[in-house]
Amino acid sequence: MKKLFLLVLFSYGFQAFAQQRFGSLQEVLAYADAHAAAIKNADIQQKISHSQSRAAKEALLPTVNASGGYTDNITLQPTLVPANLFDPTAPAGSYNEFTFGRKYLYTTGLQANWNVLDFEKWFELKTTAAQEAVNKASATAIRYNSFNELAQTYYAILLTEKYIAISAENLMVADSIFKTSSEKYGKGIITQENLNRAKIQQLQAKNNLDNLQYSVKELYYKLQRQLNISGPIVVTDSINIQDVPLEETTINSPHPEVQLQEAQATMAEARLKQVKSLYYPSLNLLYQYNYTWAGDSFLNFGNTNQLSQQLFGVKLSVPIFNGLATREKVLQTNLAFEQQQTLLESKEIQAKKDDETLVLQYQKSVQELQKQGEILDLQQQNDVFTANRYNSGIISLDERLDKFADLLAVQNQYMQSLSNYYVSYYQIYIRQTITTQP
C-alpha cells in the first residue's frame, strides 16, 4: 500500500511538473519565439536564403579541377597509309597498314576556369541578397501575425474565465430565485407560469455556464496548437484593468507588412537589373595542363612516352541577336517592378490609416469600458435592492426576474466592452514592441 501511494504521488507530481504554465502574454510570446511551428519554419527559411546568398558569392570565384585517368587499348586500330609515302616507287593507289599508339595510357590534368566578366552572376548576387532581405521581412511579418493570433487566444481565455466566474454567481442567484419561487408556489402565492419562468432563467444560467466551460477548453486546445504543445497548459494570469492601460498609444515603428513589401519591391528591382545584364558581354579565362604516360606494359613507367599539353584561352561573348526574347523578358520584369512599387505605395497608405484607426479604437474602448463599468456597478446595486425587496415580499416575482434579466444584459454589454478593450490593447502593444526579428 505504501508503494502504491508513493507511485500515485510521484505520478501526480510528474503531471504537475509537466504542465506548461504561463503567467503573462510576454511569457506566451517568448515561448512562441522558440517553439511555434510557423516562426521556426520562417527562421529556417532565413537560413536557407542566407546559404543561397553565400553560394551566389562563391559562384564568382574561379573553378579549379584536377583529373586522372587510365586507358587500356585492348586492340589498337590499324591505319591505312599511302605506300608512296615511304616508297616513292610504290604504285599509286596502294596502301600499307600501320598501327600507331601504345597499349596503356595514364593521364593527369589540371583545369582552371574563371568568368572574369559575368554581369549576370554579379547581378544574381544582388538578387539573392534581396531575396534574403525578403525572407527576413517575411519572417518578421509571420512573427507579427502569429503573435496577434496568440494574443487573441490568450485574452479570449482570460475573458472567458472571468465570464465563467460571473456566470457561476448568476447561476447561484438563479438557483436562489427558483428555490424561493418553489416555496411560494407550494404556498399558492405564485402561479405555475411564474414558477416556469424562474425555472427557465435557472436553466439558461446553467446552460450559459456549461457553454463557457466548453469554450475555455476549446481555447486551451487552440493555444496548445498555436504553441506546438502536446501537454497540458495552465494560464495563471487574470483580468486586471488597473495593470493594463498603455502609457503611450503612438505608433512610430514601420508596419511589418510594409517592410515586407519594401523588400519585395527591392528584389523586383534587382531582378530587373539582372535581366538587363543579358545585354552585356562576358569574358572567360581558361587554363589547362595535361600530362600523359604511354607504354606497352601495365604499370611499368620505365619505358613510356611522356606527353604533355598546356593551353591558355580567352573567350569574349557579345550578345548580338537572340530573337528579341531578352527585350520581352526585360519588359515583363519592368512591369513586375512597377507592380511592386504600386503595391508598396498602397501598403504604406493602408498601414498608416490602420494604425490611426487602431489608436482611435483603443481610445474609444477605454471610454466605453469606463462607462460600462459604472453602469454595471449601478445595475449590481439595483439588483441587490431588488433581491431584498423580493425576499421581503414587497415586489412580485415578475419584477424580480425582469431586474435580474436587466443585470444579465448589462453584464453582456460590459464583457463585450472588455473584449473590445483588450483587442485594441494587444494590437497596439504588439505593433509597438514586435516589429523586428530578434
Stockholm file with secondary structure:
# STOCKHOLM 1.0

chainA/1-438         MKKLFLLVLFSYGFQAFAQQRFGSLQEVLAYADAHAAAIKNADIQQKISHSQSRAAKEALLPTVNASGGYTDNITLQPTLVPANLFDPTAPAGSYNEFTFGRKYLYTTGLQANWNVLDFEKWFELKTTAAQEAVNKASATAIRYNSFNELAQTYYAILLTEKYIAISAENLMVADSIFKTSSEKYGKGIITQENLNRAKIQQLQAKNNLDNLQYSVKELYYKLQRQLNISGPIVVTDSINIQDVPLEETTINSPHPEVQLQEAQATMAEARLKQVKSLYYPSLNLLYQYNYTWAGDSFLNFGNTNQLSQQLFGVKLSVPIFNGLATREKVLQTNLAFEQQQTLLESKEIQAKKDDETLVLQYQKSVQELQKQGEILDLQQQNDVFTANRYNSGIISLDERLDKFADLLAVQNQYMQSLSNYYVSYYQIYIRQTITTQP
#=GR chainA/1-438 SS CHHHHHHHHHHHHHHHHHSEEECSHHHHHHHHHHHCHHHHHHHHHHHHHHHHHHHHHHTTSCEEEEEEEEEECSSCCEEEEEGGGTCTTSCTTCEEEEECSCSEEEEEEEEEEEEEEEHHHHHHHHHHHHHHHHHHHHHHHHHHHHHHHHHHHHHHHHHHHHHHHHHHHHHHHHHHHHHHHHHHHHTTSSCHHHHHHHHHHHHHHHHHHHHHHHHHHHHHHHHHHHHTCCSCEEECCCCCGGGCCCSCCCCCSCCHHHHHHHHHHHHHHHHHHHHHGGGSCEEEEEEEEEEEEEESSTTCCTTCEEEEEEEEEEEEECCCCSTTHHHHHHHHHHHHHHHHHHHHHHHHHHHHHHHHHHHHHHHHHHHHHHHHHHHHHHHHHHHHHHHHHHHTTSSCHHHHHHHHHHHHHHHHHHHHHHHHHHHHHHHHHHHHHCCSCC
#=GC SS_cons         CHHHHHHHHHHHHHHHHHSEEECSHHHHHHHHHHHCHHHHHHHHHHHHHHHHHHHHHHTTSCEEEEEEEEEECSSCCEEEEEGGGTCTTSCTTCEEEEECSCSEEEEEEEEEEEEEEEHHHHHHHHHHHHHHHHHHHHHHHHHHHHHHHHHHHHHHHHHHHHHHHHHHHHHHHHHHHHHHHHHHHHTTSSCHHHHHHHHHHHHHHHHHHHHHHHHHHHHHHHHHHHHTCCSCEEECCCCCGGGCCCSCCCCCSCCHHHHHHHHHHHHHHHHHHHHHGGGSCEEEEEEEEEEEEEESSTTCCTTCEEEEEEEEEEEEECCCCSTTHHHHHHHHHHHHHHHHHHHHHHHHHHHHHHHHHHHHHHHHHHHHHHHHHHHHHHHHHHHHHHHHHHHTTSSCHHHHHHHHHHHHHHHHHHHHHHHHHHHHHHHHHHHHHCCSCC
//
